Amino acid sequence: MKLLGLHHVSILTGKAERNFQFYTRVLGMRLVKKTVNQDNTESYHLFYGDANGSPGTEITFFDIPGLGHTYPGVSSISSTSLRVKDTNSLHYWEERFKQFGIIHESIVKRANRDTLAFQDYDGTRLILVADNGEAGVRAGEPWSGCDVPREHAILGLGPVTLTLAIAEPTVGILTEVMGFRHAGSYPSLAGDFPDIQVFATGEGGAGAEVHIETRPDLPRERPGRGSVHHVAFRVPNEEEYEYWVKRISSFGLINSGKVERYYFKALYFREPNHILFELSTDTPGFDVDEPIESLGERLALPPFLEPRREEIEARLRPLDLEK
């Protein structure tokens, strides 16, 4: 039983309104679920993805107003990638970022792929990755409800980069526990540091990779707005989810046990460098309580929170995402 690839990445934002503007108006992604942080229902949780809210395409945000900025460092998920069709799309995005005044770098090679690094309004470190017909886990469906041409649309998640002081313990968890395989390496773009190591799962490709950057010179990250809270990996169904729940515990890893998120089932654990990993099922999906045609248009609450809707809505700050 193999993990299929990346399921979602969850990040902290200091202002949901500006976050919505960036991911829908600048990046042209679809808001596929507007809900609450189930562990803190006074905080919004926004999910952006492809046209269908497919697993492997979501980048999500916990809204924490007034959150301070991030001090980058080790023991962190230091960058999150988003896939586009080809290098021509990267040139489109380079011009679009200039138009919107978005902080970005030049197009460079990472893991033999053309990439374009940039930041959102919170300073989240993001990278566009060109598929260029590469085999591997399938990309998502372009969202056409925006002004980004379909041929340049964001198609899902690409590799996440973990920045670590000592890589070996994390590599051990990826390979010996989670079934990842070493898939190559490429030079660090930060200077004279060890090559960045690439690990892949499932069918491989951009949507199924973790990149490991070793930086013993850096302090530990102090998280704030724009920092990544956790990365989730895809489990295809509940049967295999049961297998992974038992497997993670069998290796003595302290974990959350089974967690029902309604849209998927989850299991959380921290690897030895204290980065939070999640295993999430592809099923039942984000259309379990909303038609695909109207995903993200209302505040969605799972059945176990629905009886508290009036109380929850009263405690949430007003959120006008159309400003």
PyMOL commands that set and color helices and strands:
alter all, ss='L'
color gray80, all
select helices_A, chain A and resi 16-26+87-100+150-152+168-177+206-208+238-250+292-294+306-315
alter helices_A, ss='H'
color red, helices_A
select strands_A, chain A and resi 6-13+30-37+40-49+58-63+76-84+104-110+113-119+125-130+156-164+181-186+196-200+209-214+228-235+259-260+264-270+276-284
alter strands_A, ss='S'
color yellow, strands_A
deselect
rebuild
show_as cartoon
